[in-house]
Amino acid sequence: MDKVDIQLNKAKLRRTFIKKRQLMSVEEWREKSDRICTTLQTLIHYDEAKTILAYFSFRQEPDLSPLFANTKYQWGFPRCVGNHLSWHVWKAGDSLQINSYGISEPHPNTPTIDPREVDLILVPSVACDRQGYRLGYGGGYYDRLLSSPEWVNKPTIGIVFDFAYLPQLPIEKWDKPLQAISTETKLVIYP
């Protein structure tokens, strides 16, 4: 499959799975999101973590917000800065702003998080596959992050609903597999 075919396939998959997420009822979305949160709370890595990077749900991504009230952890959230992500401390109740993509993010004056502090990254995904690869929104923000030297060895968990956990995704040379995938019914850890 050549690069153009891969890009077209990825674009089609994105549209399909984003639409499928958005067709879920609020009740189904909330119930499945809560089940993912319960799975994440039981993780060994999660219990050992002190600083966790997460995301604010966008376009009916799995909602992890019930986890954010746990003050045992320092929570970090991304800000889009140019074509990279900058990670900022956020506590439940802190105000947010909406970026140009329509995604909530911490204010620019909130403290940033040093990569050396990070114990776990919960990665938003449109879809993931059984090899640990993820399909994002196509901006490459997480691909660049997870390829950079200071982030490459951080534990990562892709977060998707079961219907977006696929046998295989089209991949390109810069795609990096995640270390685990969590859905509402399973947690898969890759060696």
ChimeraX attribute file (.defattr): number of C-alpha atoms within 10 A of each C-alpha:
attribute: neighborCount
match mode: 1-to-1
recipient: residues
	/A:1	7
	/A:2	7
	/A:3	11
	/A:4	9
	/A:5	11
	/A:6	15
	/A:7	15
	/A:8	12
	/A:9	13
	/A:10	19
	/A:11	15
	/A:12	11
	/A:13	18
	/A:14	19
	/A:15	12
	/A:16	13
	/A:17	16
	/A:18	17
	/A:19	13
	/A:20	13
	/A:21	20
	/A:22	13
	/A:23	12
	/A:24	12
	/A:25	11
	/A:26	11
	/A:27	9
	/A:28	12
	/A:29	19
	/A:30	16
	/A:31	15
	/A:32	20
	/A:33	24
	/A:34	19
	/A:35	19
	/A:36	23
	/A:37	21
	/A:38	15
	/A:39	16
	/A:40	22
	/A:41	13
	/A:42	10
	/A:43	12
	/A:44	9
	/A:45	13
	/A:46	15
	/A:47	12
	/A:48	11
	/A:49	16
	/A:50	16
	/A:51	21
	/A:52	20
	/A:53	22
	/A:54	21
	/A:55	22
	/A:56	17
	/A:57	14
	/A:58	13
	/A:59	12
	/A:60	18
	/A:61	20
	/A:62	28
	/A:63	21
	/A:64	21
	/A:65	16
	/A:66	12
	/A:67	17
	/A:68	19
	/A:69	12
	/A:70	12
	/A:71	11
	/A:72	11
	/A:73	18
	/A:74	18
	/A:75	24
	/A:76	24
	/A:77	22
	/A:78	22
	/A:79	22
	/A:80	15
	/A:81	12
	/A:82	8
	/A:83	10
	/A:84	16
	/A:85	15
	/A:86	17
	/A:87	24
	/A:88	21
	/A:89	19
	/A:90	22
	/A:91	16
	/A:92	13
	/A:93	8
	/A:94	10
	/A:95	11
	/A:96	13
	/A:97	13
	/A:98	12
	/A:99	14
	/A:100	8
	/A:101	8
	/A:102	10
	/A:103	17
	/A:104	19
	/A:105	20
	/A:106	24
	/A:107	17
	/A:108	14
	/A:109	7
	/A:110	12
	/A:111	13
	/A:112	17
	/A:113	19
	/A:114	11
	/A:115	12
	/A:116	10
	/A:117	12
	/A:118	19
	/A:119	18
	/A:120	19
	/A:121	21
	/A:122	20
	/A:123	20
	/A:124	24
	/A:125	23
	/A:126	25
	/A:127	26
	/A:128	30
	/A:129	19
	/A:130	17
	/A:131	18
	/A:132	22
	/A:133	24
	/A:134	31
	/A:135	23
	/A:136	19
	/A:137	17
	/A:138	13
	/A:139	10
	/A:140	15
	/A:141	16
	/A:142	20
	/A:143	18
	/A:144	17
	/A:145	15
	/A:146	21
	/A:147	14
	/A:148	11
	/A:149	9
	/A:150	12
	/A:151	16
	/A:152	13
	/A:153	12
	/A:154	17
	/A:155	16
	/A:156	22
	/A:157	24
	/A:158	27
	/A:159	30
	/A:160	25
	/A:161	24
	/A:162	15
	/A:163	13
	/A:164	22
	/A:165	23
	/A:166	15
	/A:167	9
	/A:168	14
	/A:169	20
	/A:170	18
	/A:171	17
	/A:172	11
	/A:173	5
	/A:174	11
	/A:175	17
	/A:176	17
	/A:177	20
	/A:178	23
	/A:179	18
	/A:180	22
	/A:181	28
	/A:182	24
	/A:183	24
	/A:184	21
	/A:185	11
	/A:186	13
	/A:187	17
	/A:188	15
	/A:189	15
	/A:190	12
	/A:191	5
